Each structure stands twice: as C-alpha cells, then as structure tokens.
Amino acid sequence: MALDAVVEDILATSKGKVEEMNAETEQEVARVLNEARERAAEIKSEKEGEADSAVEALERRVISSAHLQVKREELNVRKDLLEETRMKLIEAVSNLPEKENEDLIKEIVKPYNLKEMKVKSNKKDQTFVTSLAPKYDGNVDTVGGVVIESEDGSMSYDHTYETLASEAFSKSMKDVSKILFG
C-alpha cells in the first residue's frame, strides 16, 4: 500500500501544482487582458484626440475658405458698383448742357499755351475747341474733353472725360468705397 500512498501523494502534489499554475496563468491572463484594455483605451483616446484635431482643423479650413469666398464676392459686387458709378459719371458729363461743357473745357485747357500745342476733341465740341486752339488737330473718340499734344508729339496730355473720370476714381477709390459701403 505504500505505493498507493506515494501515488496519491504525488497526485495530490501534482493537483496542487496544477491548481497553482492555473491560478498563476489566470492572474497572468487577467494582467495581460488589463494591460491590453488599458493600451486599447489609450489608443482609442489618442485616435479620438487626433480625429477631434483633424475635424477642428478641417472646420477651420472650411470656415476660412467660406469667409474668403464671401469676401471675394463682396469685393466683386463693390467693384461692379464702382464701375457702374464711373459709367454713370461719364454718361452725366457726356450730357452736360453746352455752356457747362464749354466752361469745363476752358478750365481743362487754361494751364496750356494753346498757340504752341495741337488740340483734339470729339466732333461735337470741334467748333468750340477750334475757337480756343488755333492748331486744332482733328477728332478723337471720346464723350468730351480734349487731348493736348506738343507740336513735335513728344508730350501728350489726355484730358478726355473718360480719362479724367478713371484717374479721379483711381485716386479716390478708398474714399468712394467708404462712402458707398460705410
């Protein structure tokens, strides 16, 4: 019987070691699972943070792009309104009463010695300009005003109403924009 007791003792010892190994294995499995869950939570948190950052960056870009598009459209509307205003000015000066038109042309040519200069105007103003400038040099396609040139052609002064309006708008674009758009 002694052999049976030794076998039972070995079996009992083996069962104890198996149970101890199973307990250690279960603890190791639990530890590895906990570490895996913690690492998974960290990765999830990192990825959520990256996704949130990416979403925020995308929102900023979309909003910025939308603001830029609105600004572009607003500037185009302003440009169109300013151009419309310039065209209305040219139309208004092209329809000036004869006396006002002649007074305006006199003011334009006042600084020049017309005896030494060639002068051009539109056909409508030819008779009047000829009375001011002995060296009338023909017609130009303009709604009004004059072009004054030196005799040798080295200097030319474009005082047509279209050019004067464009220069005035270029010089005062900021002021005109403030008046129109606040």
C-alpha positions as CSV (number, residue, x, y, z in Angstrom):
1,M,0.0,0.0,0.0
2,A,2.8,2.2,0.4
3,L,3.0,2.6,-3.3
4,D,-0.7,3.7,-3.4
5,A,0.1,6.3,-0.8
6,V,3.1,7.6,-2.8
7,V,1.0,7.8,-6.0
8,E,-1.8,9.6,-4.1
9,D,0.7,11.9,-2.5
10,I,2.2,12.6,-6.0
11,L,-1.2,13.1,-7.5
12,A,-2.2,15.5,-4.7
13,T,1.0,17.4,-5.1
14,S,0.6,17.5,-8.8
15,K,-3.0,18.6,-8.5
16,G,-1.9,21.4,-6.1
17,K,0.8,22.5,-8.5
18,V,-1.6,22.4,-11.4
19,E,-4.1,24.4,-9.5
20,E,-1.3,26.9,-8.5
21,M,-0.2,27.1,-12.2
22,N,-3.8,27.5,-13.3
23,A,-4.2,30.4,-10.7
24,E,-0.9,32.0,-11.9
25,T,-2.0,31.6,-15.5
26,E,-5.4,33.1,-14.8
27,Q,-3.6,36.0,-13.0
28,E,-1.2,36.4,-15.9
29,V,-4.1,36.3,-18.4
30,A,-6.0,38.8,-16.3
31,R,-2.9,41.1,-16.1
32,V,-2.3,40.8,-19.9
33,L,-6.0,41.5,-20.6
34,N,-6.0,44.5,-18.3
35,E,-2.8,45.9,-20.0
36,A,-4.4,45.2,-23.4
37,R,-7.6,47.0,-22.3
38,E,-5.6,49.9,-20.9
39,R,-3.5,50.1,-24.1
40,A,-6.7,49.9,-26.2
41,A,-8.2,52.7,-24.2
42,E,-5.1,54.8,-24.6
43,I,-5.0,54.1,-28.4
44,K,-8.7,54.9,-28.6
45,S,-8.2,58.1,-26.6
46,E,-5.3,59.1,-28.9
47,K,-7.2,58.3,-32.0
48,E,-10.2,60.2,-30.8
49,G,-8.0,63.2,-30.0
50,E,-6.4,63.0,-33.4
51,A,-9.8,62.7,-35.0
52,D,-11.1,65.7,-33.0
53,S,-8.0,67.7,-34.0
54,A,-8.4,66.7,-37.6
55,V,-12.1,67.7,-37.5
56,E,-11.3,71.1,-35.9
57,A,-8.6,71.8,-38.5
58,L,-11.0,70.8,-41.3
59,E,-13.7,73.1,-39.8
60,R,-11.2,76.0,-39.6
61,R,-10.1,75.5,-43.2
62,V,-13.7,75.3,-44.4
63,I,-14.8,78.3,-42.4
64,S,-11.7,80.3,-43.6
65,S,-12.4,79.3,-47.2
66,A,-16.0,80.3,-46.9
67,H,-15.0,83.7,-45.4
68,L,-12.6,84.2,-48.3
69,Q,-15.2,83.3,-50.8
70,V,-17.7,85.7,-49.2
71,K,-15.0,88.5,-49.2
72,R,-14.2,87.8,-52.9
73,E,-17.9,88.0,-53.8
74,E,-18.3,91.2,-51.7
75,L,-15.3,92.8,-53.5
76,N,-16.7,91.8,-56.9
77,V,-20.0,93.4,-56.0
78,R,-18.2,96.6,-54.8
79,K,-16.1,96.6,-58.0
80,D,-19.2,96.3,-60.1
81,L,-20.9,99.1,-58.2
82,L,-17.9,101.4,-58.5
83,E,-17.7,100.7,-62.2
84,E,-21.4,101.4,-62.6
85,T,-20.9,104.7,-60.8
86,R,-18.0,105.6,-63.0
87,M,-20.1,104.8,-66.1
88,K,-22.9,107.0,-64.8
89,L,-20.4,109.8,-64.2
90,I,-19.2,109.5,-67.8
91,E,-22.8,109.5,-69.1
92,A,-23.6,112.5,-67.0
93,V,-20.7,114.6,-68.3
94,S,-21.4,113.5,-71.8
95,N,-24.9,115.0,-71.4
96,L,-23.7,118.3,-69.9
97,P,-25.5,121.3,-71.2
98,E,-23.4,123.1,-73.8
99,K,-22.5,126.1,-71.6
100,E,-21.3,123.8,-68.7
101,N,-19.4,121.6,-71.1
102,E,-17.6,124.7,-72.6
103,D,-16.8,126.0,-69.2
104,L,-15.3,122.7,-68.2
105,I,-13.2,122.5,-71.4
106,K,-12.0,126.1,-70.7
107,E,-10.8,125.0,-67.2
108,I,-9.1,122.0,-68.7
109,V,-7.1,124.0,-71.2
110,K,-6.4,127.0,-69.0
111,P,-2.8,125.9,-67.9
112,Y,-1.7,125.3,-71.5
113,N,-0.4,127.8,-74.2
114,L,-2.7,126.5,-76.9
115,K,-0.9,128.6,-79.6
116,E,2.0,126.2,-79.3
117,M,0.0,123.0,-78.8
118,K,-2.1,120.7,-81.0
119,V,-5.5,120.0,-79.7
120,K,-8.0,117.3,-80.4
121,S,-11.6,116.9,-79.3
122,N,-14.8,115.0,-80.2
123,K,-16.7,116.0,-83.2
124,K,-19.5,117.6,-81.1
125,D,-17.0,120.0,-79.4
126,Q,-14.9,120.7,-82.6
127,T,-16.3,124.2,-83.3
128,F,-15.8,125.4,-79.7
129,V,-12.3,123.9,-79.3
130,T,-11.3,125.3,-82.7
131,S,-12.2,128.8,-81.3
132,L,-9.8,128.2,-78.3
133,A,-6.9,126.4,-80.1
134,P,-5.5,127.7,-83.4
135,K,-3.8,124.3,-84.0
136,Y,-6.8,122.1,-84.0
137,D,-5.6,118.6,-84.9
138,G,-8.8,116.6,-85.5
139,N,-11.2,114.4,-83.7
140,V,-10.8,111.7,-81.1
141,D,-13.4,109.1,-80.0
142,T,-14.5,110.5,-76.6
143,V,-17.6,111.7,-74.9
144,G,-15.9,115.0,-74.1
145,G,-12.8,116.8,-73.1
146,V,-9.6,117.3,-75.1
147,V,-6.2,115.7,-75.9
148,I,-3.4,118.3,-75.9
149,E,0.0,117.5,-77.6
150,S,3.2,119.4,-78.1
151,E,3.9,120.2,-81.8
152,D,6.6,117.6,-82.0
153,G,4.4,115.0,-80.3
154,S,6.8,114.4,-77.5
155,M,4.3,115.3,-74.8
156,S,0.6,114.4,-74.8
157,Y,-2.0,115.2,-72.2
158,D,-5.2,113.2,-72.2
159,H,-7.9,115.3,-70.7
160,T,-10.9,113.4,-72.1
161,Y,-13.7,112.9,-69.7
162,E,-13.2,109.1,-69.6
163,T,-9.6,109.5,-68.6
164,L,-10.3,112.2,-66.0
165,A,-13.1,110.0,-64.5
166,S,-10.8,107.0,-64.4
167,E,-8.0,109.0,-62.8
168,A,-10.4,110.5,-60.3
169,F,-11.7,107.1,-59.4
170,S,-8.3,105.6,-59.1
171,K,-7.1,108.4,-56.7
172,S,-10.2,108.4,-54.6
173,M,-11.2,104.7,-54.7
174,K,-10.8,104.3,-51.0
175,D,-12.9,107.4,-50.2
176,V,-15.6,106.3,-52.7
177,S,-15.7,102.8,-51.2
178,K,-16.1,104.3,-47.7
179,I,-19.0,106.5,-48.9
180,L,-20.7,103.6,-50.7
181,F,-20.1,100.8,-48.3
182,G,-19.5,102.5,-45.0
